Amino acid sequence: MGLIVNPIAGMGGRVGLKGTDGKEILAKARELGATPVSPARTVEALQAIIPIADQIELVTCPSEMGEEEAVKCGLHPTVIAGINRGETSATDTKNAARIMLDSKIDLLLFAGGDGTARDICTSIDQRLPALGIPAGVKIHSAAFAVNPRRAGELAVKFLQGEAPLREAEVMDIDEQAFRKGRLSAELYGYLKVPYERESVQSAKSASFMTPDETASQDLIAQYVVEKMTDDCYYILCPGTTVKAVADKLGIVKTLLGVDLVHKGSLVGSDLNEEQLLGLIDRKKVKIVVSPIGRQGFIFGRGNPQLSPEVIRNVGRENILIIATQSKLSSIGLGRPLLVDTGDEETDRMLSGYMRVITGYNEEAVVRISS
């Protein structure tokens, strides 16, 4: 099995930068206090590999691109040459993937986001099975497991001949446009990915606003606004369904950012984790969130500013999930809504059954899973 880690993936999320593509954005993320995300998530995935460590050869990259994480798990990897230590780049990821392809490994496990998946796809196409450990800010691609633990478990099943392969879409977005509130996602290719229905995420679906969908969102928004109270602050998460709530209040919401509302007025716009924690400290707060179409994530994709600390500060009982019936249908009959906050305790706290507002005075009871 091969292992490639993008050590800077996900660093821009909690500080509100919506990605870390480019040296300038990475430097800004670090200036804002961003810390690495992918090392810990890689270690979590590798925990599932430990029981079969004596049955496989692990091939990885030097230093922070995989070696350090493998050694931390007590594994003894073969470390490839030709990759520079220190500051890594997309070129390093592509070169590593090509080396591993030539090494004829059975599976390539990689940690990162859509940009990393795109680099992997460019290098190996569908000539080598691959599976992503989700560690990025934007994860629209279907090449990722729903969380690191599932990535490790599914890798083991595949290596033991217990999981089939399927084609998975590799998507990526224009980060500059994303930071300006415009979502421009493109399909860049496909990877062959080990598949298990509950373990692999779907590609994010685009929002097509039909008249029926718009009317449904409007009814949800009307109901939520009528239930708002002046003694409570409301965190409005990204997405068109939540934006309908802001529209009903008559305020301008950042479509792809996290905003805070009190008494029908905007308190803060496009907030990062630190700003949110400062503004909601010792206040009554509710989170208004909508799941991602097809994927079903309510936390852990698209809203990393809603960190475990923010979620615990607000409390499970103060989370309002809103979704049209068509969005719930796109996720799949009987499939749970998902959380992947990066903190096992928070994920457990969120798991179970929760109510989802699906219309005016209409609710559905849906299972939440990690």
C-alpha positions in Angstrom: 0.0 0.0 0.0 1.2 3.5 -0.8 0.7 6.5 1.4 0.9 10.2 0.4 0.1 13.0 2.8 -0.5 16.6 1.8 0.7 18.2 5.1 -1.0 21.6 4.5 -4.4 20.3 3.4 -7.3 21.8 5.5 -5.2 24.4 7.2 -7.3 27.3 5.8 -10.6 25.9 7.0 -11.1 27.0 10.6 -9.5 30.4 9.9 -12.1 31.0 7.2 -9.9 30.9 4.1 -11.8 28.1 2.3 -8.6 26.4 1.2 -4.8 26.5 1.1 -4.0 26.6 -2.6 -1.1 28.9 -3.3 1.8 30.1 -1.2 0.2 33.4 -0.3 -2.9 31.8 1.1 -0.9 29.3 3.0 1.2 32.1 4.5 -2.0 34.0 5.5 -3.4 30.8 7.1 -0.3 30.4 9.2 -0.4 34.1 10.1 -4.0 33.6 11.3 -2.8 30.8 13.5 -3.8 27.8 11.4 -2.4 24.5 12.3 -1.9 21.3 10.3 -5.0 19.0 10.0 -3.9 16.1 7.8 -1.2 14.5 10.0 -3.7 13.6 12.8 -6.3 12.5 10.3 -3.7 10.3 8.6 -2.7 8.7 11.9 -6.4 8.0 12.6 -6.7 6.2 9.3 -3.5 4.2 9.8 -4.8 2.8 13.1 -6.8 0.4 11.1 -3.7 -0.8 9.2 -1.8 -1.7 12.4 -3.4 -5.2 12.8 -2.3 -6.3 9.3 1.1 -4.4 9.4 3.0 -7.7 9.1 1.1 -8.7 6.0 1.7 -5.6 3.9 4.5 -3.4 2.7 3.8 0.3 3.3 5.5 2.6 0.8 5.4 6.3 1.6 7.1 9.7 1.2 9.8 11.3 3.3 9.1 13.3 6.4 5.8 15.1 6.7 4.4 13.5 3.5 3.8 10.2 5.2 6.9 8.9 6.9 6.3 10.7 10.2 2.6 9.6 10.4 3.6 5.9 9.7 6.4 5.9 12.2 4.0 7.4 14.8 1.8 4.4 14.4 4.6 2.0 14.9 4.8 1.1 11.2 8.1 0.5 9.3 7.5 2.0 5.9 9.7 1.9 2.8 10.4 5.5 2.0 10.8 6.5 -1.6 13.5 8.8 -2.9 13.1 11.9 -5.1 10.8 13.9 -2.9 12.2 17.0 -1.2 11.8 17.3 2.6 10.4 20.5 4.0 8.0 22.8 2.0 6.0 20.5 -0.2 4.0 21.3 -3.3 1.6 19.8 -5.8 4.6 18.7 -7.9 5.8 16.6 -5.0 2.4 14.9 -4.8 2.3 14.2 -8.5 5.9 12.9 -8.6 5.2 10.6 -5.6 2.1 9.2 -7.2 4.0 8.4 -10.4 6.8 6.7 -8.4 4.2 4.6 -6.6 2.5 3.7 -9.9 5.7 2.5 -11.2 6.3 0.5 -8.0 3.1 -1.5 -8.8 1.5 -1.1 -5.4 -2.0 -2.4 -4.9 -3.6 0.7 -3.3 -2.7 4.3 -2.9 -4.1 5.9 0.3 -3.8 9.7 0.2 -4.7 12.5 2.7 -5.8 15.8 1.5 -8.7 17.6 -0.3 -10.0 18.0 -3.8 -6.7 19.6 -5.0 -4.8 16.6 -3.8 -7.2 14.2 -5.4 -6.9 16.2 -8.6 -3.0 15.9 -8.5 -3.3 12.2 -7.8 -5.8 11.8 -10.7 -3.5 13.7 -13.1 -0.6 11.3 -12.3 -2.3 7.9 -12.1 -5.7 8.3 -13.8 -7.4 4.9 -13.3 -4.3 2.8 -13.6 -4.0 2.3 -9.8 -6.7 2.0 -7.1 -6.7 5.0 -4.8 -8.7 6.2 -1.7 -8.7 9.6 0.0 -8.5 10.3 3.7 -10.6 13.5 4.0 -8.4 16.3 5.3 -9.1 19.3 3.0 -11.4 22.3 3.3 -13.4 21.6 0.1 -14.1 17.9 -0.5 -16.6 17.7 -3.4 -15.0 14.5 -4.9 -16.3 11.0 -4.5 -12.8 9.6 -4.1 -12.9 10.1 -0.3 -14.0 8.0 2.6 -16.6 9.6 4.9 -14.0 10.0 7.6 -10.4 8.9 8.3 -11.4 5.8 10.4 -13.6 4.5 7.5 -10.7 5.2 5.1 -8.4 2.9 7.0 -11.0 0.2 7.5 -11.9 0.2 3.8 -8.3 0.1 2.8 -7.9 -3.1 4.9 -11.0 -4.7 3.4 -9.8 -4.0 -0.2 -6.3 -5.4 0.5 -7.9 -8.5 1.9 -10.1 -8.9 -1.2 -13.3 -7.9 0.5 -14.2 -4.6 -1.3 -14.9 -4.0 -5.0 -13.7 -1.1 -7.1 -15.8 1.6 -8.7 -15.2 4.8 -10.7 -15.3 7.9 -8.5 -15.6 11.5 -9.7 -12.7 13.9 -9.0 -14.0 17.4 -8.6 -12.3 20.7 -7.8 -13.3 24.3 -7.5 -11.8 27.7 -8.3 -10.7 28.8 -4.8 -10.4 32.5 -5.7 -14.0 32.5 -7.0 -15.1 30.5 -3.9 -13.7 33.1 -1.6 -15.8 35.7 -3.5 -18.9 33.6 -2.9 -19.1 31.9 -6.3 -19.0 28.1 -6.5 -17.5 27.0 -9.7 -16.9 23.2 -9.6 -15.5 21.1 -12.5 -15.1 17.4 -13.2 -11.4 16.7 -13.7 -11.5 12.9 -14.1 -12.1 9.6 -12.3 -10.2 7.4 -9.9 -10.8 3.7 -9.2 -11.8 3.6 -5.6 -12.6 0.8 -3.2 -16.3 0.9 -2.5 -18.6 0.3 0.4 -21.8 2.2 0.5 -21.6 3.4 4.1 -17.8 4.2 3.9 -17.4 6.3 0.7 -18.9 9.7 0.2 -20.8 10.8 -2.9 -19.7 13.7 -5.1 -21.4 16.9 -4.0 -24.3 17.8 -6.2 -24.9 21.2 -7.7 -27.9 23.2 -6.5 -30.5 23.6 -9.3 -33.1 26.0 -8.2 -36.4 24.8 -9.7 -39.6 26.7 -8.8 -40.7 23.9 -6.5 -37.3 23.9 -4.7 -37.4 27.7 -4.3 -40.9 27.5 -2.9 -39.9 24.7 -0.5 -36.9 26.7 0.8 -39.2 29.8 1.2 -41.6 27.8 3.4 -38.7 26.5 5.5 -37.3 30.0 5.9 -40.6 31.5 6.9 -41.1 28.8 9.6 -37.5 29.3 11.0 -37.8 33.1 11.0 -41.1 32.9 12.9 -39.5 30.7 15.5 -36.5 33.1 16.1 -36.3 34.9 19.4 -34.6 38.1 20.4 -32.7 36.5 23.2 -30.8 34.1 20.9 -28.0 34.5 18.4 -28.2 32.4 15.2 -25.2 31.0 13.3 -26.1 30.8 9.7 -24.1 28.1 7.8 -23.3 28.1 4.1 -25.7 27.0 1.4 -28.8 28.1 -0.5 -31.3 26.7 1.9 -29.8 28.7 4.8 -29.5 31.7 2.6 -33.3 31.6 2.1 -33.5 32.3 5.9 -31.3 35.4 5.5 -33.3 36.6 2.6 -36.5 36.3 4.6 -34.8 38.4 7.3 -33.8 40.9 4.7 -30.1 40.6 5.3 -27.2 39.9 2.9 -25.7 36.5 3.7 -22.4 35.2 2.4 -23.5 32.2 0.4 -20.3 30.2 1.2 -19.4 31.7 4.5 -20.6 31.5 8.1 -22.6 34.5 9.5 -24.1 35.5 12.8 -27.5 37.1 13.3 -29.2 38.6 16.4 -32.6 40.3 16.5 -32.9 40.0 12.8 -29.7 41.9 12.1 -26.3 40.8 10.9 -23.7 40.7 13.7 -20.8 39.3 11.8 -20.2 38.1 8.2 -17.9 35.3 6.9 -16.6 34.5 10.3 -13.8 32.1 11.2 -13.7 29.8 14.2 -11.9 32.4 16.5 -14.3 35.1 15.6 -17.3 32.9 16.2 -16.1 31.8 19.6 -15.5 35.4 20.6 -19.0 36.6 19.5 -21.0 33.7 21.0 -19.2 33.4 24.4 -21.8 33.1 27.2 -24.7 33.7 24.9 -27.7 31.7 23.9 -26.9 30.4 20.4 -28.5 28.2 17.7 -26.9 26.9 14.6 -28.9 26.8 11.4 -27.4 24.2 9.0 -28.4 22.3 5.9 -26.9 19.0 4.7 -24.8 18.9 1.5 -26.8 17.5 -1.4 -26.0 13.8 -2.1 -23.2 13.7 0.5 -25.4 14.4 3.5 -22.8 16.0 5.7 -24.0 18.6 8.2 -20.6 19.2 9.8 -17.2 18.4 8.4 -17.6 19.5 4.8 -17.9 23.1 3.7 -18.2 24.6 7.2 -14.9 23.8 9.1 -15.4 27.1 10.9 -18.0 25.2 12.9 -15.2 23.4 14.9 -15.8 20.9 17.7 -15.3 23.7 20.2 -18.0 25.9 18.5 -20.4 23.0 18.3 -19.9 22.0 21.9 -20.3 25.6 23.0 -23.7 25.8 21.2 -24.9 22.3 22.2 -26.6 19.5 20.3 -30.1 20.7 21.4 -29.5 24.1 19.7 -28.8 22.8 16.2 -31.5 23.5 13.6 -31.2 21.2 10.6 -33.1 22.4 7.5 -33.5 20.6 4.2 -36.1 20.3 1.5 -37.6 16.9 0.8 -35.8 16.8 -2.5 -32.5 17.4 -0.8 -33.1 14.6 1.6 -34.1 12.4 -1.3 -30.8 13.2 -3.1 -28.9 11.8 -0.1 -30.6 8.4 -0.4 -33.5 6.6 1.2 -32.5 5.3 4.6 -29.0 6.8 4.5 -28.0 8.9 7.6 -26.8 12.5 7.6 -23.1 12.6 8.4 -20.7 14.4 10.7 -16.9 14.4 10.5 -15.8 17.2 12.8 -12.3 15.8 13.4 -13.1 15.1 17.0 -14.4 11.6 18.0 -16.2 12.8 21.1 -18.0 15.6 19.3 -19.0 13.1 16.5 -20.4 10.7 19.1 -22.3 13.6 20.8 -24.0 14.5 17.5 -24.8 10.9 16.5 -28.3 9.5 17.0 -31.6 10.8 15.7 -32.4 14.5 15.1 -35.3 16.4 13.7 -35.0 18.1 10.3 -37.2 21.0 9.3 -38.5 20.1 5.8 -41.3 22.6 5.4 -43.6 25.0 7.2 -44.4 23.2 10.5 -43.1 20.0 8.9 -40.3 17.8 10.2 -38.6 14.5 9.5 -36.7 12.4 12.0 -33.3 11.4 10.5 -30.4 9.4 11.8 -27.0 11.2 12.3 -23.9 9.1 11.9 -20.1 9.5 11.8 
